[in-house]
Amino acid sequence: MGGIAAGLVGGAALGFAGGMIAEEVFDSFGDDEGGEDEG
């Protein structure tokens, strides 16, 4: 049971980090198309 729980937590963490990275990548492409300024 512990291994399954650890796998679920690890998978969720990787999915969250991957989503953040993908968002940054797509956001950087959006800047080329006149995206909003964030700073």
N, C-alpha and C positions, 0 to 999 in steps of 0.2 A: 504493500500500500504506500509506503514512504517513497518508493521509487516512482510510482505513478504520480503522486502529488508533486514531487520534485520536477518531473518531466512536464507536467502541466504548467507549473510556475515558470520554468525555464522557457517553455514555448511561448507563453504569454509575454515574457520579458523580451524575447527576441522579436516577436511580432510587433510589440510596441516600439522598440528601437528601430526596426525596419520601417515602420510607418512614419516615424519622425524623419528618418533619412530620406525616404521617398518624397515626403512633403517638402523638405528643403530643396531637393533636386528639382522637383516640378515648380517650386516657387522661384527658383533661380531662372528657369526657362521663361516663366511668366513675366519676369522683369524686362525681358527683351521685347515683350509685346505691350509695353506701357502699363505694367502692373502698378499697384499702389506702393507708395514709399512706406517702409516700416520704421524708418528712423528719421 
